[in-house]
């Protein structure tokens, strides 16, 4: 049996094993950070919000397009949104989020206008010589 006094002395002599702020442990491979959306590539389909079990992502339709928003405080970092995005506009950062002091400081929101569908190429007339 180890006495409490001996255990305390051992802990004091070995020193602290925690890292002082702002030092951090290195990031391991496959780290899932904050969700990012590329508004230029996003179509507003809403699949990311549909598969988000924690409701961290919301897509609301507006008259001119849609509003995409993300609350990292609700996110479970499961990456379902990244896997389901058909245009691959949703991704996850590979770095730690910045230190923040104000609630909601890391929230993201984009107002994105509807994109006009690409024009179909004109069909060549059947009797025209090419």
N, C-alpha and C positions, 0 to 999 in steps of 0.2 A: 504494500500500500504506500502511496505517495502522500506525504503530509501536505497540507495546504500551504504551510510556510515554505516548504521546499519548492513547491510548484510556483509560488509567487516569486521567489528568488530566481528561479530558472527563467521565468518570463522576463523579469527585469534585466537580467544579465544578457540575454540574447537580443534585446532591443526590439524595436517595432518592425513588423513584417508588412505593414500596409504602406502604400505609396502616398506621399503627401500631395495635395492638390497643387498644380494641375496635372501632375504626372499620371499616366494611365497605362494599363496593360496593353500590349500590342493586339491588334485586331486579328482574329483568326480568319482563315479562308471561308468563304460562304457567308460572311456577315451580311445581315439584312438591315440596312439603315432606313432613313426616311424615304417615303414614296415621292417620286418626282413625275410630273406630267409635262410632255412637250406640247404646248397649246397649238403649235403650227401643224402638228401631225394628228391631233385628237379630232375625232369625228363626233364626239358627244353621244355615242351609242348607249352609254350607261352600264355596260357590262361590268366595269370595275366596281361601280357602286352596288350592282346587283349581287356580286359574289362576296362583297365585303361583309363578313359576319359581325364585325364590331361597329358598323355604320360610320367608319372614319371617313369614307369617301361619299360625297353626295353629288349628284348631277341633277340640276333643275333646268327644265326647258324655259326659255323666255321667248318673247316675240322676235327678237333679233338673233337668237342662237341658243346658248345654254350657259349655265354657271356651273363650273367644276370647282369643288372645294374639298380640302383634306385637313383633318384634325389629327395630328400625330399623337395627341394625348389619348385618343381612343384606339389607335392602331395596335394590332397584335403582331404585326410584321410577319404575317403568314405568307405573303407574296402571291395570294390568289389573284389579286388585281393585275399583277404583272403577267401571270400565266394566261389570263383570259383576254387581255387587250388584243383585238384583232390587228390593229395598226402598230403595235409595239411602241405606243407613245408613253405608256406608264412604265417606269423603271424604279429601282431602289438604289440609293446611294451606297457606296462601299465604305463610307467614312462615318465616324460618329457624328451625331448632331452637335451643333455648337451649344455652349453653355448659355442658358437664358435665364432671365430674372422675372420676366413678366408673363403671366398666364396667357396662352394663346399666341405667343410671339412667333412660334414656328408654324402656325397655321398657314395654309396656302389657299388662294382662291383666284380663279381666272374667269373672266367674262369672255367668251369666245363666240364670234359671229358665225352664222351658218355658212358653210362652204358651198359654193355653187358646184353642181356636178360637172365633171369634165365633159366637154362636147364630144359627141360621137363622131368619128371620122366620116367624111362625106363618102357615100358609095359611088363607085364609078358606074357610069351608064353602060348598059350591056353592049351597045353598038359602038362605043367610043374606042379609038385606037390608042394604045398606050405606048 
